[in-house]
Amino acid sequence: MQSDRTANEIAHSNAVREMFSGIAGRYDLLNHVLSANIDKRWRRLVRQDLAEILANEKAIVLDVACGTGDLSIELKSHAKARVLGTDFCRPMLDLANEKTQKLTLGVPYIEADAMQLSFADESFDAVTIAFGLRNLSNFKDGLAELRRILKPGGKLVVLE
């Protein structure tokens, strides 16, 4: 809960949100260049790891800290499952929406803080977080929050 977070954790979250708001327009280019495009392969591997869940039209998958939507798009482009994305940085979500609409994939994006998600316990068949865990103000509490929203027997995939 927000009230359980320390002042340092809240300040960290605010700084991360501000940083990503400032680089949102250049984020994809930076990500691809700095990783020598290996990030695209890693996303494909996540999708392949979740193939069985993604093939289930009744499954729901949440991509946390989705940024500009690259993993959400990779997942949904090969899925019968419902895929949603969340991020706490509105400029990143705006870019994710633009990219997803161009591809007509229908991924809903929700502005949300990974440390305090407004989803019920045990809501998702799979939860992903790619290059986001490192930015959480408290990774242990963040992992606990991701576990909270994951159904029993569900799958958490962390790409760092």
Number of C-alpha atoms within 10 A of each C-alpha: 9 10 7 7 14 12 10 11 15 15 12 16 19 14 14 17 19 13 12 18 17 14 13 21 14 10 17 16 12 14 15 13 12 11 11 10 13 12 20 15 10 15 19 14 13 18 23 14 13 21 15 12 21 25 14 14 11 11 18 18 27 25 25 29 27 27 30 27 28 18 25 30 24 15 28 20 18 13 22 16 20 20 25 22 28 25 24 23 24 20 19 25 25 17 18 23 20 13 16 22 13 9 11 10 16 16 20 16 25 15 16 18 19 23 22 14 18 10 12 10 14 15 18 24 23 24 25 24 24 22 15 18 19 10 14 19 22 18 15 12 16 18 17 12 17 24 19 17 21 23 16 12 9 16 18 21 15 15 15 11
